[in-house]
Each structure stands twice: as C-alpha cells, then as structure tokens.
C-alpha cells in the first residue's frame, strides 16, 4: 500500500494527469470522476501514467471503469463501503479502500474487508464534504481502535503533515496538499 494517496477532484484538480506525472514512484492515485462525461478518457490517461511512473491507480466507486482501464482497484465512498467484500471476491488482487468519517464507518469498512480507510477530515479543509476536523488527538484515538490501515485525509499539506507522526496513521491522502 502506498504511503501517500493523491485524491482527485474535478473542480480542485481539473488536470489530474499533470499532477500524477509529478508524483514519486509508489504513490497512490484515487481518480474520482463523479460522473464526468470524459471519465473513461481521463481514467485511461491516468492508467497509462500510473504504469509508466510506477503509481497505484484506484478508481472512485466505479468498478466497471476500474476493470476496463486495468486499475489496481477501487475506492468506495463511505455509503458504499459494504461493497468491499463483494469486490474483493470478484477481484481478489484488487486494492479496495473506503472513505470514513466516524468510528462506525471504520468498523463497517473492517467488516466488509476493505484494505484501508481514508479518514476525513484530519485538519481544517476546504472540501465541501469535510465536516469538522478531528485534530491529531482524536485522529490518533480512532486509528488505535481500527483493525485496518487508516490514512489521514483533509487539510493535509506540507504544514500539517508533521502533526500526523504520532497518530499511528498508515500514511496520508491529499487533494490540494499535493499540488
């Protein structure tokens, strides 16, 4: 599993391939297309970049698209975390991650056999779905209680990443923090 995940957003990262071209080998990319018309074209470009640069590509929610472009797996929104078990049965080599915003969501992802969760929001974030930030202490408590790798998402950037060191997270995920 990568230490760092770049999470795309159609508004805040309109050219995800340009960002992916600059990422270090071994970084993960989660392509979230939210139904864009050119999603498959962008996914294919990202898959090519990922193969060339040694990146790990997951497709947000869309298992059919992930299969068509040869992605390494799928990232599920919190509401779909229960699908992880079915996806793992159909695609045993895939990485399946899920979003989480609460201890309950982490437990649901664990029960569904997700490989990891992206827990949001670690710190204050401009994301419209971020919610109240957890902060380092609560983040560390939730990570300690988890039985799967937890990645911090939300407000993670060069200034805040150092605050993750003592939390026990497996790594971090960022949208704008990697721009």
C-alpha positions as CSV (number, residue, x, y, z in Angstrom):
1,X,0.0,0.0,0.0
2,X,1.3,3.5,-0.8
3,X,2.3,5.9,2.0
4,X,0.7,8.8,0.1
5,X,-2.5,9.0,-1.9
6,X,-3.4,11.8,-4.4
7,X,-7.2,12.1,-4.4
8,X,-8.6,13.8,-7.5
9,X,-11.5,16.2,-7.6
10,X,-13.0,17.5,-10.8
11,X,-13.1,21.1,-9.5
12,X,-9.9,21.4,-7.5
13,X,-7.7,19.2,-9.7
14,X,-9.0,19.6,-13.2
15,X,-5.9,18.1,-14.8
16,X,-5.1,15.0,-12.6
17,X,-2.8,13.5,-15.1
18,X,-0.5,16.6,-14.9
19,X,-0.3,16.1,-11.1
20,X,0.2,12.4,-11.5
21,X,3.2,13.0,-13.8
22,X,5.0,14.7,-11.0
23,X,4.3,12.2,-8.2
24,X,7.0,9.9,-6.9
25,X,7.1,6.2,-7.8
26,X,4.8,4.2,-5.4
27,X,2.4,7.0,-4.8
28,X,-1.3,6.1,-5.0
29,X,-3.8,8.0,-7.2
30,X,-7.6,7.8,-6.5
31,X,-9.5,9.0,-9.5
32,X,-12.9,10.3,-8.6
33,X,-14.8,11.3,-11.7
34,X,-18.3,12.0,-10.2
35,X,-20.0,11.1,-13.5
36,X,-18.0,13.3,-15.8
37,X,-18.6,12.6,-19.5
38,X,-14.9,12.2,-20.3
39,X,-14.3,10.0,-17.2
40,X,-13.1,7.0,-19.2
41,X,-10.7,9.0,-21.3
42,X,-9.2,10.6,-18.2
43,X,-9.0,7.2,-16.4
44,X,-7.2,5.7,-19.4
45,X,-4.7,8.6,-19.4
46,X,-4.2,8.1,-15.6
47,X,-3.8,4.4,-16.1
48,X,-1.0,5.0,-18.6
49,X,0.7,7.5,-16.4
50,X,0.4,5.0,-13.5
51,X,2.0,2.2,-15.4
52,X,4.8,4.4,-16.7
53,X,5.6,6.0,-13.4
54,X,5.0,3.1,-11.0
55,X,1.9,4.6,-9.4
56,X,-1.0,2.7,-7.9
57,X,-4.3,3.8,-9.5
58,X,-7.7,3.3,-7.9
59,X,-11.0,4.4,-9.4
60,X,-13.6,6.0,-7.2
61,X,-16.7,3.9,-6.8
62,X,-16.8,2.7,-10.5
63,X,-15.7,-1.0,-10.5
64,X,-16.6,-1.4,-14.2
65,X,-14.3,1.5,-15.2
66,X,-11.5,0.2,-13.0
67,X,-11.7,-3.2,-14.7
68,X,-11.8,-1.6,-18.2
69,X,-8.7,0.6,-17.6
70,X,-6.7,-2.0,-15.7
71,X,-6.7,-0.1,-12.4
72,X,-5.3,-1.7,-9.2
73,X,-8.7,-1.4,-7.6
74,X,-11.5,0.8,-6.3
75,X,-12.0,3.5,-3.6
76,X,-15.5,3.4,-2.2
77,X,-17.5,6.3,-0.7
78,X,-18.5,5.7,2.9
79,X,-22.1,4.8,1.9
80,X,-20.8,2.0,-0.3
81,X,-18.2,0.5,2.0
82,X,-20.2,-2.7,2.4
83,X,-19.5,-3.4,-1.3
84,X,-15.8,-4.0,-0.5
85,X,-16.4,-7.7,0.3
86,X,-18.2,-8.4,-3.0
87,X,-15.5,-6.5,-5.0
88,X,-12.7,-8.5,-3.2
89,X,-14.5,-11.7,-4.1
90,X,-14.8,-10.7,-7.7
91,X,-11.3,-9.2,-8.0
92,X,-9.1,-10.8,-5.4
93,X,-6.0,-8.9,-6.5
94,X,-7.6,-5.5,-6.2
95,X,-6.9,-3.0,-3.5
96,X,-10.3,-1.8,-2.1
97,X,-10.3,1.3,0.1
98,X,-13.2,3.2,1.6
99,X,-13.9,6.6,2.9
100,X,-14.7,7.0,6.6
101,X,-15.9,9.9,8.8
102,X,-16.6,8.1,12.0
103,X,-15.5,5.1,14.1
104,X,-18.7,3.4,13.0
105,X,-17.7,3.8,9.3
106,X,-14.3,2.4,10.1
107,X,-15.9,-0.7,11.7
108,X,-18.2,-1.1,8.6
109,X,-15.2,-1.0,6.3
110,X,-13.4,-3.5,8.5
111,X,-16.4,-5.9,8.4
112,X,-16.5,-5.6,4.7
113,X,-12.8,-6.5,4.5
114,X,-11.6,-3.2,2.9
115,X,-7.9,-2.9,2.7
116,X,-7.8,0.5,4.3
117,X,-9.8,3.6,5.0
118,X,-9.2,7.3,4.3
119,X,-10.4,9.0,7.4
120,X,-11.6,12.6,7.0
121,X,-11.2,15.3,8.0
122,X,-7.9,15.2,9.9
123,X,-7.5,19.0,9.8
124,X,-9.5,22.0,8.6
125,X,-10.2,21.6,4.9
126,X,-11.7,23.5,2.0
127,X,-13.6,20.3,0.9
128,X,-17.3,20.8,1.0
129,X,-17.8,17.3,2.5
130,X,-15.0,17.5,5.1
131,X,-17.0,18.3,8.2
132,X,-15.4,19.3,11.5
133,X,-11.7,18.4,11.7
134,X,-10.7,15.6,14.0
135,X,-7.3,17.0,15.1
136,X,-4.3,14.9,16.0
137,X,-5.5,13.6,19.3
138,X,-8.9,12.3,18.2
139,X,-7.4,11.0,14.9
140,X,-4.9,9.0,17.0
141,X,-7.6,7.6,19.2
142,X,-9.6,6.4,16.2
143,X,-6.5,5.0,14.5
144,X,-5.6,3.0,17.6
145,X,-9.1,1.4,17.7
146,X,-9.0,0.4,14.0
147,X,-8.1,-3.0,12.8
148,X,-7.1,-1.9,9.3
149,X,-4.7,0.7,7.9
150,X,-6.0,4.3,8.3
151,X,-4.9,7.2,6.1
152,X,-5.5,10.8,7.2
153,X,-7.4,12.9,4.6
154,X,-8.5,16.5,4.9
155,X,-6.3,19.5,5.3
156,X,-3.1,17.5,5.0
157,X,-0.3,19.6,3.4
158,X,3.3,20.5,4.0
159,X,2.4,22.5,7.1
160,X,0.2,19.9,8.8
161,X,1.7,16.6,7.7
162,X,4.2,16.6,10.6
163,X,1.4,16.5,13.0
164,X,0.5,13.0,11.8
165,X,3.8,11.5,13.0
166,X,2.5,10.3,16.4
167,X,-1.0,9.4,15.3
168,X,-0.3,5.9,14.0
169,X,-1.7,6.5,10.5
170,X,-0.5,4.3,7.7
171,X,0.0,7.5,5.6
172,X,-2.0,10.3,4.3
173,X,-4.2,11.3,1.4
174,X,-4.5,14.8,-0.1
175,X,-6.2,16.7,-2.8
176,X,-4.8,20.2,-2.9
177,X,-2.0,19.3,-0.5
178,X,0.0,17.6,-3.3
179,X,-0.4,20.4,-5.8
